[in-house]
Amino acid sequence: MRRLLIAGNWKMHKSVDESVELAGILKSSLIDIVELDILICPTYTALHPVANILKGSNIALGAQNMHQEDSGAFTGEISADMLISAGASHVILGHSERRHVFGETDQTISLKLKKALDKGLTPVFCIGELLEERESGKMDQVLIRQLSSAYEGLTKAQALKTIVAYEPVWAIGTGVTATPDQAQSAHAFVRNWFRKTFDVDLAERIRILYGGSVKPGNIADLEEKPDVDGGLIGGASLKADSFTQIIENAIKKEV
Ligand code: 13P
């Protein structure tokens, strides 16, 4: 049985003070939640103060990206060790904004994934197709390319430490959510890829989150689908009430 994970990607939002404030509210309002896992991913500058606030809570802390090298002359970049020293246990990698706005390639993302695993960070590895790729029937091809590049050379034990997030690019920040059936069909496809590439055991255990305009009103129908193991939430994770409501609605559906 896979445990649900609800993760908030705060993207480039909130000052340090605002981040600490939101994390503090979430800590107290979600303290009794035991039914699922919770993760928040603030900006780099807020990681350490938010880590301090989250001590003793059931909320894990993640970063939104990292560089693949340990250290060096990489102005403006941040390493896995730095994230860990700031208190992060997770890192989002290959987000569609990194791929499509900042030009990150499958190759770079694959190096980042391996580095994160080597360092003991849990990667939340994002995949997803553009609208034109879906409409021209290339969705499967795109997902296979993104998955194959990232997982090539990983052992089963390493792959099991990753979390996948399927985020169709056309659904991110647009208000257009994939229908539960669209999400289920992509998730089943991804799980089947893991079955063929690794084995049934891994495919049954790896968590596949859905991301793209998840709101309190649509999480329950998405979660009801057998291959959807949680959500990676952007806009709706920026407010305590909507993020909390998403978590509560996801739990209700589980029971
Ligand atoms: P929205 O929930 O704002 O569509 O963002 C989704 C996302 O990109 C999460 O990583």
Residues whose N, C-alpha, C, O or C-beta is under 5 A from the ligand:
A	BS01	13P	N9 A171 I172 G173 T174 G211 G212 S213 V214 L232 I233 G234 G235 A236
